[in-house]
Amino acid sequence: EEVRSTNNIYNSKIIGGDIILFGFDTGGVWEYQISSQTFTKIYDEIGQFGDVSTIWLYFKVIDDVCLVSSGGAVANNNHYDAYGILLYDAKTRTINKIYNEGKTWGNFKDLNLNNRLISGTSSGGKGILLYDINTKTITKIYDNGYSWTYEHKVGDKYLISSDKSSGLLSYNTLDNTVKVLSSGGMWNT
């Protein structure tokens, strides 16, 4: 499929030195291979109304993989209904959905060597997810709030807060658990 006229390219990312992934306002995830100069649509999801309705907006490169999350409606469309997170593997040049819930998973935190924390940028992505680099899987470790973007290291733990949700959390890097320290207040500094 050829790229239709578009006004916006979203968060293109280079992966493994030879691949660039793109999200366009016309929908889908696109791959450009630098060495062969090929440009290919590698993922699309047909929505509940039988159309391509989702912009894949958030990209996080971790070694030779890239996590991709939906983030908005395609141009001239007032809905989007693709949920979850995709995993693109630059070595095999494959893309698969590895998490099926929520959208706008765009806040990524590199807090320990083997895992990454992910939270939503809007209420479409509630809670905190844990991406395991070794198994390439995602697990939800906290159910509430979104935009958990602030952290402060204290020993083997991180204090985590949000600029959109109230509360103060403690993330333990040894056992990957989250504990609520305070359920009130905005602890965003």
C-alpha positions in Angstrom: 0.0 0.0 0.0 1.2 3.5 -0.8 1.2 6.3 1.6 -1.7 8.6 1.0 -1.3 12.4 1.3 -0.6 13.2 4.9 -0.1 16.3 7.0 1.6 14.6 9.9 4.3 12.0 10.6 4.2 10.9 14.2 7.3 9.9 16.2 9.4 8.2 13.7 12.1 6.0 15.4 15.2 4.3 14.1 15.6 0.7 15.3 18.6 -1.5 14.9 20.3 1.1 12.7 18.5 0.1 9.5 14.8 0.5 10.2 12.7 3.5 10.7 9.1 3.1 12.0 6.4 5.8 11.4 2.9 6.5 12.4 0.9 8.7 10.0 -2.3 10.7 10.4 -3.8 8.3 7.8 -3.4 5.4 10.1 -1.2 2.3 10.4 2.4 1.6 11.3 4.9 1.9 8.5 8.4 0.6 8.2 11.2 2.1 6.1 14.3 -0.1 5.6 17.3 2.2 4.9 19.5 -0.4 3.2 16.9 -1.5 0.6 15.1 1.8 0.5 11.7 0.0 0.9 8.7 1.6 2.6 5.9 -0.8 3.7 2.8 -0.6 5.8 3.3 -3.4 8.4 0.4 -3.0 10.7 -3.2 -1.8 10.6 -6.2 -2.5 12.7 -9.7 -2.3 11.3 -12.0 -0.6 13.8 -15.5 -1.3 14.9 -17.0 0.8 12.0 -15.0 -1.2 9.4 -12.4 1.5 8.8 -8.9 2.3 9.6 -9.4 4.6 12.5 -6.2 4.8 14.6 -3.0 6.7 14.6 -0.2 4.7 16.2 1.5 7.6 17.9 3.8 6.5 20.7 7.1 4.6 20.0 9.7 3.4 22.5 12.9 1.8 21.2 14.6 -0.8 23.5 17.6 -2.4 21.9 16.3 -4.1 18.7 12.6 -3.8 19.5 10.1 -1.0 19.5 6.9 -0.7 21.6 4.1 1.1 19.8 0.8 2.4 21.2 -2.2 4.1 19.7 -2.8 7.7 20.3 -5.6 9.3 18.3 -8.1 9.2 15.5 -7.0 9.3 11.8 -7.6 12.5 9.9 -11.2 13.2 9.1 -12.4 10.6 11.5 -13.9 11.3 15.0 -13.2 7.9 16.6 -10.4 5.5 17.2 -10.7 2.1 18.7 -7.4 0.2 18.5 -6.2 -0.7 21.9 -3.1 -2.1 23.4 0.6 -2.1 22.6 2.4 -3.6 19.6 6.0 -5.0 19.7 8.1 -4.6 16.6 11.2 -6.8 16.4 13.9 -5.3 14.0 15.8 -8.6 13.8 12.8 -10.6 12.4 11.0 -7.5 11.0 7.7 -8.7 12.6 5.1 -6.8 14.6 2.6 -8.3 17.0 0.2 -7.0 19.6 1.5 -8.0 23.1 -1.0 -6.1 25.3 -4.7 -5.7 24.5 -6.0 -3.0 26.9 -6.1 0.8 26.9 -4.6 3.4 24.6 -2.2 6.3 24.8 0.5 4.3 26.5 3.1 7.0 25.9 5.0 7.5 29.2 8.0 5.1 29.3 10.4 4.9 32.3 13.7 3.2 32.2 14.0 2.5 36.0 15.9 -0.8 36.0 18.0 -2.9 33.7 15.4 -5.6 32.8 12.1 -3.8 32.9 10.4 -0.6 31.8 7.4 1.1 33.4 4.7 2.4 31.1 1.8 4.7 31.9 -0.9 6.4 29.8 -0.8 10.0 28.7 -4.6 10.2 29.1 -7.3 8.4 30.9 -7.4 5.9 28.0 -4.3 4.3 29.5 -5.1 3.8 33.3 -2.6 2.3 35.7 1.1 1.3 35.3 2.4 -1.5 33.1 5.6 -3.4 33.4 7.4 -4.4 30.2 9.9 -7.3 30.8 12.8 -7.0 28.3 13.8 -10.7 28.6 10.3 -12.2 28.0 9.0 -9.3 25.9 5.7 -9.4 27.8 3.6 -6.7 29.5 1.9 -7.0 32.9 -0.3 -4.5 34.6 1.1 -3.8 38.1 -1.1 -0.9 39.2 -4.7 -0.2 38.2 -5.3 3.5 38.8 -4.5 6.9 37.5 -2.5 7.9 34.5 0.5 10.1 33.4 2.8 8.7 36.1 5.7 10.7 34.9 7.8 11.8 37.9 10.2 9.6 39.8 12.8 9.9 42.6 15.2 7.0 43.5 15.4 6.0 47.1 17.5 2.9 47.6 16.0 0.0 45.6 12.7 1.9 45.2 11.4 4.8 43.2 8.8 7.3 44.4 6.4 7.8 41.5 3.8 10.6 41.1 1.7 12.1 38.4 0.8 15.5 37.0 -2.7 14.3 36.2 -3.6 11.8 39.0 -3.5 12.2 42.8 -1.3 10.0 45.0 2.3 9.0 45.7 3.5 5.5 44.8 6.5 3.4 45.6 7.9 1.1 42.9 10.2 -1.7 44.2 12.8 -2.6 41.6 13.6 -5.9 43.3 10.1 -7.5 43.1 8.4 -5.1 40.6 5.6 -4.2 42.9 3.8 -0.9 43.5 2.7 0.3 46.9 0.4 3.3 47.5 2.0 5.7 50.0 -0.6 8.4 49.7 -3.9 8.4 47.8 -4.4 12.2 48.0 -2.6 15.3 46.7 -0.7 16.0 43.6 3.0 15.1 44.2 4.3 16.2 40.8 7.6 17.9 41.7 
